[in-house]
Amino acid sequence: MIKFGVAGNSNSFYEEGYTTTAQAAKWCAGRGIDVFEYSFGRGINISDKSCEDLRRAFSEAGVELTVHAPYYINFSNPDPEMIAKSILYVLNSMKKVSVMGGDRVVVHPATQGKVERAEAIAVAKRNLEMLACEVENFNGQNMKICLETMGKIAQIGDAAETADFCTIAPFFYPCIDFGHLNARTFGSLKTKDDFLKIFDVFLNKLPLEKVKNTHIHFSKIMYGNKGEIRHLTFDDDVYGPEFEPLCEAILQLNLDPYIICESDGKQAEDTVTMKKIYLSSI
């Protein structure tokens, strides 16, 4: 079953006088939102007690929790000490989401840096293999580590690169960010067939189960000659992509993804819009 969620709290959540993420549980449930993605983007600064409080609140509301690992993870970094830190960030994100009652961790894989792209990809792949070993040592095989497609051209993580990374371990799943892919290809995602071609990249590399249960990030994103600039809302009529053709592709392929909206400040409202489009299409 497809689930629709938000990345963090909308502006309207705070405008209505709410202040804590625990309060977002009932707030989201009241709007038919199925998933809340908690961000560790700038660091993992939450106690286990707070994680347990979130687990209770969201479980009672019937809203699932996922997390996004720190943004500064970079598995193509040549420094072994920095790779050790990146691995630790993922493991700590896994620990926290486990206490929250969730089982999905979204991870930015790598940045090209000053080396040739092929070299950066090879380094990232070796280091992701090390991560896979550490996840197994952690007994985290039942979790989904969702490796994200990236929006800037200098970042490692187009569709093919991400699909290849996801072959490393059975618990590496794709996080297909269609706003990112649209930005790094300068607005290429317009029709259902455009989205089907992206899914084909993953279907040609990965077991059907991984694609069927993929993690999706969706938002409209402004882009320039280097790719992603900033996230927008569904009010934008310039950059895209639009959700309707993605919805058509998902229905044609009979997929059951989690779809997390990352619109700038209107993620809840745009999530509700996506869910309405989906429900009117089935």
Contacts in CASP RR format, 6 or more apart in sequence:
PFRMAT RR
TARGET T0000
AUTHOR 0000-0000-0000
METHOD contacts of the structure
MODEL  1
MIKFGVAGNSNSFYEEGYTTTAQAAKWCAGRGIDVFEYSFGRGINISDKS
CEDLRRAFSEAGVELTVHAPYYINFSNPDPEMIAKSILYVLNSMKKVSVM
GGDRVVVHPATQGKVERAEAIAVAKRNLEMLACEVENFNGQNMKICLETM
GKIAQIGDAAETADFCTIAPFFYPCIDFGHLNARTFGSLKTKDDFLKIFD
VFLNKLPLEKVKNTHIHFSKIMYGNKGEIRHLTFDDDVYGPEFEPLCEAI
LQLNLDPYIICESDGKQAEDTVTMKKIYLSSI
1 256 0 8 1.000
2 250 0 8 1.000
2 255 0 8 1.000
2 256 0 8 1.000
2 257 0 8 1.000
2 258 0 8 1.000
2 259 0 8 1.000
2 278 0 8 1.000
3 34 0 8 1.000
3 35 0 8 1.000
3 64 0 8 1.000
3 257 0 8 1.000
3 258 0 8 1.000
3 259 0 8 1.000
4 32 0 8 1.000
4 33 0 8 1.000
4 34 0 8 1.000
4 35 0 8 1.000
4 258 0 8 1.000
4 259 0 8 1.000
4 261 0 8 1.000
4 271 0 8 1.000
4 274 0 8 1.000
4 275 0 8 1.000
4 278 0 8 1.000
5 28 0 8 1.000
5 33 0 8 1.000
5 34 0 8 1.000
5 35 0 8 1.000
5 36 0 8 1.000
5 37 0 8 1.000
5 258 0 8 1.000
5 259 0 8 1.000
5 260 0 8 1.000
5 261 0 8 1.000
5 267 0 8 1.000
5 271 0 8 1.000
6 28 0 8 1.000
6 33 0 8 1.000
6 35 0 8 1.000
6 36 0 8 1.000
6 37 0 8 1.000
6 260 0 8 1.000
6 261 0 8 1.000
6 267 0 8 1.000
6 268 0 8 1.000
6 271 0 8 1.000
7 37 0 8 1.000
7 39 0 8 1.000
7 68 0 8 1.000
7 217 0 8 1.000
7 260 0 8 1.000
7 261 0 8 1.000
7 262 0 8 1.000
7 267 0 8 1.000
8 21 0 8 1.000
8 24 0 8 1.000
8 36 0 8 1.000
8 37 0 8 1.000
8 38 0 8 1.000
8 39 0 8 1.000
8 267 0 8 1.000
9 18 0 8 1.000
9 21 0 8 1.000
9 24 0 8 1.000
9 268 0 8 1.000
10 265 0 8 1.000
10 266 0 8 1.000
10 267 0 8 1.000
10 268 0 8 1.000
10 269 0 8 1.000
11 265 0 8 1.000
11 266 0 8 1.000
12 266 0 8 1.000
12 268 0 8 1.000
12 269 0 8 1.000
13 23 0 8 1.000
13 24 0 8 1.000
13 27 0 8 1.000
13 268 0 8 1.000
16 27 0 8 1.000
18 24 0 8 1.000
18 27 0 8 1.000
21 36 0 8 1.000
21 38 0 8 1.000
21 54 0 8 1.000
22 53 0 8 1.000
22 54 0 8 1.000
22 57 0 8 1.000
23 57 0 8 1.000
24 36 0 8 1.000
25 36 0 8 1.000
25 54 0 8 1.000
25 57 0 8 1.000
25 58 0 8 1.000
25 60 0 8 1.000
25 61 0 8 1.000
25 62 0 8 1.000
25 63 0 8 1.000
26 57 0 8 1.000
26 61 0 8 1.000
28 36 0 8 1.000
28 61 0 8 1.000
28 63 0 8 1.000
28 268 0 8 1.000
29 61 0 8 1.000
29 62 0 8 1.000
29 63 0 8 1.000
31 268 0 8 1.000
31 271 0 8 1.000
31 272 0 8 1.000
32 272 0 8 1.000
32 275 0 8 1.000
33 63 0 8 1.000
33 268 0 8 1.000
33 271 0 8 1.000
33 272 0 8 1.000
33 275 0 8 1.000
34 63 0 8 1.000
34 64 0 8 1.000
34 258 0 8 1.000
35 63 0 8 1.000
35 64 0 8 1.000
35 65 0 8 1.000
35 66 0 8 1.000
35 258 0 8 1.000
35 260 0 8 1.000
36 58 0 8 1.000
36 63 0 8 1.000
36 64 0 8 1.000
36 65 0 8 1.000
36 66 0 8 1.000
37 65 0 8 1.000
37 66 0 8 1.000
37 67 0 8 1.000
37 68 0 8 1.000
37 106 0 8 1.000
37 260 0 8 1.000
38 54 0 8 1.000
38 65 0 8 1.000
38 66 0 8 1.000
38 67 0 8 1.000
38 68 0 8 1.000
38 97 0 8 1.000
38 100 0 8 1.000
39 67 0 8 1.000
39 68 0 8 1.000
40 46 0 8 1.000
40 67 0 8 1.000
40 68 0 8 1.000
40 69 0 8 1.000
40 70 0 8 1.000
40 89 0 8 1.000
40 93 0 8 1.000
40 96 0 8 1.000
41 68 0 8 1.000
41 69 0 8 1.000
41 70 0 8 1.000
41 71 0 8 1.000
41 72 0 8 1.000
42 70 0 8 1.000
42 71 0 8 1.000
43 70 0 8 1.000
43 89 0 8 1.000
44 70 0 8 1.000
44 89 0 8 1.000
44 92 0 8 1.000
44 93 0 8 1.000
44 96 0 8 1.000
46 96 0 8 1.000
48 96 0 8 1.000
48 99 0 8 1.000
51 96 0 8 1.000
51 99 0 8 1.000
51 100 0 8 1.000
52 99 0 8 1.000
54 65 0 8 1.000
54 100 0 8 1.000
55 65 0 8 1.000
55 99 0 8 1.000
55 100 0 8 1.000
55 101 0 8 1.000
58 64 0 8 1.000
58 65 0 8 1.000
58 100 0 8 1.000
59 101 0 8 1.000
64 102 0 8 1.000
64 258 0 8 1.000
65 97 0 8 1.000
65 100 0 8 1.000
65 101 0 8 1.000
65 102 0 8 1.000
66 97 0 8 1.000
66 102 0 8 1.000
66 104 0 8 1.000
66 105 0 8 1.000
66 106 0 8 1.000
66 215 0 8 1.000
66 258 0 8 1.000
66 260 0 8 1.000
67 93 0 8 1.000
67 96 0 8 1.000
67 97 0 8 1.000
67 100 0 8 1.000
67 102 0 8 1.000
67 104 0 8 1.000
67 105 0 8 1.000
67 106 0 8 1.000
68 93 0 8 1.000
68 105 0 8 1.000
68 106 0 8 1.000
69 89 0 8 1.000
69 90 0 8 1.000
69 93 0 8 1.000
69 105 0 8 1.000
69 106 0 8 1.000
69 107 0 8 1.000
69 108 0 8 1.000
70 89 0 8 1.000
70 93 0 8 1.000
71 108 0 8 1.000
72 89 0 8 1.000
73 86 0 8 1.000
73 89 0 8 1.000
73 90 0 8 1.000
73 107 0 8 1.000
73 108 0 8 1.000
73 109 0 8 1.000
74 82 0 8 1.000
74 86 0 8 1.000
74 108 0 8 1.000
74 110 0 8 1.000
74 111 0 8 1.000
75 83 0 8 1.000
75 86 0 8 1.000
75 109 0 8 1.000
75 110 0 8 1.000
75 123 0 8 1.000
75 124 0 8 1.000
75 127 0 8 1.000
75 128 0 8 1.000
75 131 0 8 1.000
76 109 0 8 1.000
76 110 0 8 1.000
76 111 0 8 1.000
76 112 0 8 1.000
76 113 0 8 1.000
76 115 0 8 1.000
76 120 0 8 1.000
76 121 0 8 1.000
76 123 0 8 1.000
76 124 0 8 1.000
76 127 0 8 1.000
76 156 0 8 1.000
77 83 0 8 1.000
77 86 0 8 1.000
77 123 0 8 1.000
77 127 0 8 1.000
78 115 0 8 1.000
78 123 0 8 1.000
83 127 0 8 1.000
83 130 0 8 1.000
86 127 0 8 1.000
86 131 0 8 1.000
87 127 0 8 1.000
87 130 0 8 1.000
87 131 0 8 1.000
87 134 0 8 1.000
90 105 0 8 1.000
90 107 0 8 1.000
90 131 0 8 1.000
90 134 0 8 1.000
90 135 0 8 1.000
90 145 0 8 1.000
91 134 0 8 1.000
91 135 0 8 1.000
91 138 0 8 1.000
93 105 0 8 1.000
93 107 0 8 1.000
94 105 0 8 1.000
94 135 0 8 1.000
94 138 0 8 1.000
94 140 0 8 1.000
94 143 0 8 1.000
94 145 0 8 1.000
97 103 0 8 1.000
97 104 0 8 1.000
97 105 0 8 1.000
97 143 0 8 1.000
98 143 0 8 1.000
103 142 0 8 1.000
103 143 0 8 1.000
103 144 0 8 1.000
104 143 0 8 1.000
104 144 0 8 1.000
104 146 0 8 1.000
104 173 0 8 1.000
104 215 0 8 1.000
104 258 0 8 1.000
105 143 0 8 1.000
105 144 0 8 1.000
105 145 0 8 1.000
105 146 0 8 1.000
106 146 0 8 1.000
106 148 0 8 1.000
106 175 0 8 1.000
106 215 0 8 1.000
106 217 0 8 1.000
107 145 0 8 1.000
107 146 0 8 1.000
107 147 0 8 1.000
107 148 0 8 1.000
107 175 0 8 1.000
108 148 0 8 1.000
108 150 0 8 1.000
108 155 0 8 1.000
109 124 0 8 1.000
109 128 0 8 1.000
109 147 0 8 1.000
109 148 0 8 1.000
109 150 0 8 1.000
109 156 0 8 1.000
109 157 0 8 1.000
109 161 0 8 1.000
109 162 0 8 1.000
109 165 0 8 1.000
110 120 0 8 1.000
110 121 0 8 1.000
110 123 0 8 1.000
110 124 0 8 1.000
110 155 0 8 1.000
110 156 0 8 1.000
110 157 0 8 1.000
111 120 0 8 1.000
111 154 0 8 1.000
111 155 0 8 1.000
111 156 0 8 1.000
112 120 0 8 1.000
112 154 0 8 1.000
112 155 0 8 1.000
112 156 0 8 1.000
113 120 0 8 1.000
113 154 0 8 1.000
115 123 0 8 1.000
117 156 0 8 1.000
120 156 0 8 1.000
121 156 0 8 1.000
121 161 0 8 1.000
124 156 0 8 1.000
124 165 0 8 1.000
125 164 0 8 1.000
125 165 0 8 1.000
125 168 0 8 1.000
128 147 0 8 1.000
128 165 0 8 1.000
128 168 0 8 1.000
128 172 0 8 1.000
129 168 0 8 1.000
131 145 0 8 1.000
132 168 0 8 1.000
132 169 0 8 1.000
132 171 0 8 1.000
132 172 0 8 1.000
135 141 0 8 1.000
135 143 0 8 1.000
135 145 0 8 1.000
135 169 0 8 1.000
135 171 0 8 1.000
136 169 0 8 1.000
140 171 0 8 1.000
141 170 0 8 1.000
141 171 0 8 1.000
142 171 0 8 1.000
143 171 0 8 1.000
144 171 0 8 1.000
144 173 0 8 1.000
144 213 0 8 1.000
144 215 0 8 1.000
145 169 0 8 1.000
145 171 0 8 1.000
145 172 0 8 1.000
145 173 0 8 1.000
146 173 0 8 1.000
146 174 0 8 1.000
146 175 0 8 1.000
146 214 0 8 1.000
146 215 0 8 1.000
147 162 0 8 1.000
147 165 0 8 1.000
147 166 0 8 1.000
147 172 0 8 1.000
147 173 0 8 1.000
147 174 0 8 1.000
147 175 0 8 1.000
148 157 0 8 1.000
148 162 0 8 1.000
148 175 0 8 1.000
148 177 0 8 1.000
148 180 0 8 1.000
148 217 0 8 1.000
149 157 0 8 1.000
149 158 0 8 1.000
149 159 0 8 1.000
149 162 0 8 1.000
149 174 0 8 1.000
149 175 0 8 1.000
149 176 0 8 1.000
149 177 0 8 1.000
149 180 0 8 1.000
149 181 0 8 1.000
150 156 0 8 1.000
150 157 0 8 1.000
150 158 0 8 1.000
150 177 0 8 1.000
150 180 0 8 1.000
150 184 0 8 1.000
150 228 0 8 1.000
151 177 0 8 1.000
151 179 0 8 1.000
151 180 0 8 1.000
151 181 0 8 1.000
151 183 0 8 1.000
151 184 0 8 1.000
151 221 0 8 1.000
151 223 0 8 1.000
151 227 0 8 1.000
151 228 0 8 1.000
152 183 0 8 1.000
152 184 0 8 1.000
152 226 0 8 1.000
152 227 0 8 1.000
152 228 0 8 1.000
153 184 0 8 1.000
153 226 0 8 1.000
153 227 0 8 1.000
154 226 0 8 1.000
157 165 0 8 1.000
158 181 0 8 1.000
158 184 0 8 1.000
159 176 0 8 1.000
159 181 0 8 1.000
159 198 0 8 1.000
159 201 0 8 1.000
159 202 0 8 1.000
160 201 0 8 1.000
160 205 0 8 1.000
162 174 0 8 1.000
162 175 0 8 1.000
162 176 0 8 1.000
162 202 0 8 1.000
163 174 0 8 1.000
163 201 0 8 1.000
163 202 0 8 1.000
163 204 0 8 1.000
163 205 0 8 1.000
163 206 0 8 1.000
164 205 0 8 1.000
165 172 0 8 1.000
166 172 0 8 1.000
166 173 0 8 1.000
166 174 0 8 1.000
166 202 0 8 1.000
166 205 0 8 1.000
166 206 0 8 1.000
166 210 0 8 1.000
167 205 0 8 1.000
167 206 0 8 1.000
173 210 0 8 1.000
173 213 0 8 1.000
173 214 0 8 1.000
173 215 0 8 1.000
174 202 0 8 1.000
174 206 0 8 1.000
174 210 0 8 1.000
174 211 0 8 1.000
174 214 0 8 1.000
174 215 0 8 1.000
175 214 0 8 1.000
175 215 0 8 1.000
175 216 0 8 1.000
175 217 0 8 1.000
176 198 0 8 1.000
176 199 0 8 1.000
176 202 0 8 1.000
176 214 0 8 1.000
176 215 0 8 1.000
176 216 0 8 1.000
176 217 0 8 1.000
177 216 0 8 1.000
177 217 0 8 1.000
177 218 0 8 1.000
177 262 0 8 1.000
178 189 0 8 1.000
178 195 0 8 1.000
178 198 0 8 1.000
178 216 0 8 1.000
178 217 0 8 1.000
178 218 0 8 1.000
178 241 0 8 1.000
178 246 0 8 1.000
179 189 0 8 1.000
179 217 0 8 1.000
179 218 0 8 1.000
179 219 0 8 1.000
179 220 0 8 1.000
179 221 0 8 1.000
179 228 0 8 1.000
179 240 0 8 1.000
179 241 0 8 1.000
180 217 0 8 1.000
180 221 0 8 1.000
180 228 0 8 1.000
181 188 0 8 1.000
181 189 0 8 1.000
181 198 0 8 1.000
182 188 0 8 1.000
182 189 0 8 1.000
182 221 0 8 1.000
182 223 0 8 1.000
182 239 0 8 1.000
182 240 0 8 1.000
182 241 0 8 1.000
183 221 0 8 1.000
183 222 0 8 1.000
183 223 0 8 1.000
183 224 0 8 1.000
183 227 0 8 1.000
183 228 0 8 1.000
183 229 0 8 1.000
183 239 0 8 1.000
184 223 0 8 1.000
184 227 0 8 1.000
184 228 0 8 1.000
186 223 0 8 1.000
186 224 0 8 1.000
186 227 0 8 1.000
187 223 0 8 1.000
187 239 0 8 1.000
187 240 0 8 1.000
187 241 0 8 1.000
188 194 0 8 1.000
189 195 0 8 1.000
189 198 0 8 1.000
189 240 0 8 1.000
189 241 0 8 1.000
189 245 0 8 1.000
189 246 0 8 1.000
190 241 0 8 1.000
190 242 0 8 1.000
190 245 0 8 1.000
191 245 0 8 1.000
192 245 0 8 1.000
192 248 0 8 1.000
192 249 0 8 1.000
192 252 0 8 1.000
194 245 0 8 1.000
195 245 0 8 1.000
195 246 0 8 1.000
195 248 0 8 1.000
195 249 0 8 1.000
196 249 0 8 1.000
196 252 0 8 1.000
196 253 0 8 1.000
199 211 0 8 1.000
199 249 0 8 1.000
199 253 0 8 1.000
199 255 0 8 1.000
202 210 0 8 1.000
202 211 0 8 1.000
202 214 0 8 1.000
203 211 0 8 1.000
211 253 0 8 1.000
211 255 0 8 1.000
212 253 0 8 1.000
212 254 0 8 1.000
212 255 0 8 1.000
212 256 0 8 1.000
212 257 0 8 1.000
213 255 0 8 1.000
213 256 0 8 1.000
213 257 0 8 1.000
214 255 0 8 1.000
214 257 0 8 1.000
214 258 0 8 1.000
215 257 0 8 1.000
215 258 0 8 1.000
215 260 0 8 1.000
216 257 0 8 1.000
216 258 0 8 1.000
216 259 0 8 1.000
216 260 0 8 1.000
217 260 0 8 1.000
217 261 0 8 1.000
217 262 0 8 1.000
218 243 0 8 1.000
218 246 0 8 1.000
218 259 0 8 1.000
218 260 0 8 1.000
218 261 0 8 1.000
218 262 0 8 1.000
218 274 0 8 1.000
219 231 0 8 1.000
219 232 0 8 1.000
219 233 0 8 1.000
219 261 0 8 1.000
219 262 0 8 1.000
219 263 0 8 1.000
219 264 0 8 1.000
219 267 0 8 1.000
219 270 0 8 1.000
220 231 0 8 1.000
220 232 0 8 1.000
220 233 0 8 1.000
220 234 0 8 1.000
220 236 0 8 1.000
220 239 0 8 1.000
220 240 0 8 1.000
220 241 0 8 1.000
220 263 0 8 1.000
221 228 0 8 1.000
221 229 0 8 1.000
221 230 0 8 1.000
221 231 0 8 1.000
221 232 0 8 1.000
221 239 0 8 1.000
221 240 0 8 1.000
222 228 0 8 1.000
222 229 0 8 1.000
222 230 0 8 1.000
222 231 0 8 1.000
222 232 0 8 1.000
222 236 0 8 1.000
222 238 0 8 1.000
222 239 0 8 1.000
223 229 0 8 1.000
223 239 0 8 1.000
230 264 0 8 1.000
231 262 0 8 1.000
231 263 0 8 1.000
231 264 0 8 1.000
232 239 0 8 1.000
232 240 0 8 1.000
232 263 0 8 1.000
232 264 0 8 1.000
233 263 0 8 1.000
233 264 0 8 1.000
233 265 0 8 1.000
233 266 0 8 1.000
233 269 0 8 1.000
233 270 0 8 1.000
234 243 0 8 1.000
234 263 0 8 1.000
234 266 0 8 1.000
234 269 0 8 1.000
234 270 0 8 1.000
234 273 0 8 1.000
235 266 0 8 1.000
243 273 0 8 1.000
243 274 0 8 1.000
243 277 0 8 1.000
244 277 0 8 1.000
247 274 0 8 1.000
247 277 0 8 1.000
247 278 0 8 1.000
247 281 0 8 1.000
248 281 0 8 1.000
250 257 0 8 1.000
250 278 0 8 1.000
251 281 0 8 1.000
251 282 0 8 1.000
259 271 0 8 1.000
259 274 0 8 1.000
261 267 0 8 1.000
261 268 0 8 1.000
261 270 0 8 1.000
261 271 0 8 1.000
261 274 0 8 1.000
263 269 0 8 1.000
263 270 0 8 1.000
END
